[in-house]
């Protein structure tokens, strides 16, 4: 699933279109059902920003477009008119380049969903105090791995970065909040922010230490990595039972 750093990279690529009047089309029927391209067509793109896992494009006249990629969506930027195969959801055509959205399951001409989000882990600077305050309102029996991915508490962290950050912080995703000190909660957030920021600066996600490596040796201690579904969404948690000691899953 695309996470916060992926959306920030997409926003940076799309900045090439800022300041231009865009030709806008929705080749995919589901995109046509979601938004009216005529509302955007011919408007000047004023700004592009990532907010958690959302991409927000602001046009003149106060018109705004929100894109959420969910599991499979992706944005690309290519030369204007370059041949392509397949049917994208959305095309934003500028003077020399065009932004293309593929498999984009959420398109809206409003940003009401953003009001529910917690502080962005990739904000400059991140507001850790506000994140901790929100986490403090969560039920004390919720597990740390699930809490980090709750976008109403902290925006931008998904399954992969939750696993990677907790491995680096040596904290188990199965620890209930009641057993985690304020210091360790902050350390988990700071670790996620640091490594996500580094991945954003480097232009790519670094080699994964635990995510997707179930059954393979931990690169720190050699113990086989474990995986198990977590939370109501049953997202797969990955962790090293030696480096990240904690209660058993379930």
N, C-alpha and C positions, 0 to 999 in steps of 0.2 A: 504494500500500500504506500503511495506517495506520502511522505511526511513533511514537516515544516521546512526542512532545508531544501527539499525538492521544489516546493512552491516558491521559495525565495530565489532559487536559481532560475525558475521560469520567469519570475517577475523581472529579474535582471535582463534576461534575453529579450523580453517584450518591450523593454524601455526604448529600443530602437524605433518603435512606432510612436512614442510620445511626441506630441506637438503636431501630428499629422491628421488630416481628415481621412478617415478610413472607409473603404468599401467593405461592407459586411454582408456575408451570406451564411446561411445555415443549410448545407447540403443534406444533412441527415434528417429524416422525418421526425425523430424524437426531439431533436433540437428545435425544429420548426414548431412542434407542439409546446415546447417549453418557453420560447421567447419569440418576439416579433423582430426579425432582423431590421425591418424598416425603421424601428425606433433608434437604432444605432447607426445605420448606414448614412454616411456623409458627415458624421459628427467628428469633432477633433478629440483625440484621446489626450486627456490632460495628465493622467497619472496611472501608474500600475503599482500595486502593493500586495504583499503577502501578509495575511493575518492568520496565524496558525496554519491549518491545512487548506485555507481558502485563498483564492486569487481574486482581487478586487480591481476592476478597471473602471476608472472614472472619466466620463466624457463631458464635453461642454453642455451647458444647459441643465446641469445637475443630474444627468442620467448616469446610472451605475449598473455594472454587470458583475455578478458574483459567480465564480466557477469553483466547484469542488470536485476533485478527481476520484474520490472513493478508492476502489481497489485497482482500477485498470486505466484510468484516464492519463493523458499526457499532453503537454504543450510542446510544440516545436516552432522554431523560427527558420524560415527558408527564403531564398530569393523570390521575388515576386514572379508569379507565373511559372515557376518550376513544375515540371511534370510530376504527377503523383498518382498512385493507385489507391483504390479504396475510397470510402466516403467519409470525410471528417465531419465532426459535429458543427464546427464553426470555423470560418475563415475571416481574419481581419487583414485586409490588404492595404498596405501603405504604398509609398512612392517607389521604393526599391526592395522592400521585404514584406513578408506576410506572416502573421501568427496563425498557427493551425492547431485546433483542439481535436484530439482523437479520443473516442470512447469516453466523452465527458458526461457522466451521468447526471450532474446537477448544474443547471444554468438558470439564473434568476435575475430579473431586472430590479432587484432590491437587495438590501443587506440586513434584513431583520434577523437572520440567523446569527449574525455576529454578536448580537446583544447577549447571547447566552454563553459566549466564550470566556474562559479565564484569560489571564495575562499570557502574552506570547513568549515562549521560551527563547525565541530569537530576536526579541525586541532589543533596542540599543539605548540604554542598557536593560537587561532583564530585571523585572521588578519581583525579586525573590520574596520580599516581605508580603506582597499582595498574593503571590502564589501560595505561600505558607498559610496565610490567613484563610484562603479558600479551602485548602486541604484540611485545615483545622475544623471545617464545618462538616466534613465527610464522616460517615459512620466509622467508629473505632475498630470494627471488625473487618473493614475492607482491606484487601491485600495491596501491598505497595505497588506491584506491577500493574494492577488494574487502575489504581488511583492515578498513576503517572499518565495513563492514556485517557483519562476522563477529560474531555475537551472543555467542560464547564469549569474545571479546576485549573488546568494548565493547558494552553493551546499549543499544538505543534508536535508533541511527542506521540509517536505511534508505536506499534509493536516492536519494530526492529530497534529503534533508539532506546526504548525502555529496557529491552534486554541488554543491549550493549552498555548503556550507562550504569545499570545496576551491577553488571559484571565488573566494570572498572571501579565502581565504588565499593565492591565486596559486600553488597547488600542483597539478601534474598528477595525475589519478587513475591514470595509467600509470607513475608512478615506482615502481620496485621498492624494497622496504624498505632494501636495502643502500645505496641512494643517498640516503636521507633521514636527516638528522641528528636527534638526540634533540630539539633545539630545534624543528625543523620538525614533527616528529611531535606534540609538545606543542601547537604553534601550531594545527595542524589540529584537534585535540581541543578546545582552548579556543574556537576559532572556532565549531565546531559547537555547543558548550554555550551560548555566548553568544547565538547567533541562535535556537536552539531555545527557550531560556529567554525571549527577547523575544517569540517567537511565542506561547508559552504564556501570557505575561502579557497580550499583546494580544488573545488569543482567536481568532487566525486566522493562517494562514501568509501571510507577506508576498509581494509580487509576486516571481515566480521570475526569476532572472537567467540560468540556463542550462538547468535541468531542463525537458525537453519543448520546447526551443527550437532543435532541430537545424535548421541551414540559415539561421537568422535571425541578425541582427547582434548581436555582443557589445555589451552596453550600456556597456562600458568602453572598448573600442578599435575596435569596428566589424567585427572579423573574424567570418566566419560560424562559428556554434557547430557543433561536430562531435558525433557520437554513434556508439557502437560497443558491441557486447556484451562483457561482461567477466566473467571467472571461470567456475567450473564451473556456476554458476546462470545464466550468460549475461544478467545484469542489464545494462541499457543505461546506459553511462557517458556523461555530457554534459560537455563542456569547451570552453574557448576555446584553440586551439593557439598563440595569440600571448601571451595573459595567463598561460597555464599551460603553459609549455614543458616538454617531456619526451619520452621515447621514443614511437615510433609504436605504436599498438595492435596486438595480435596475439600 
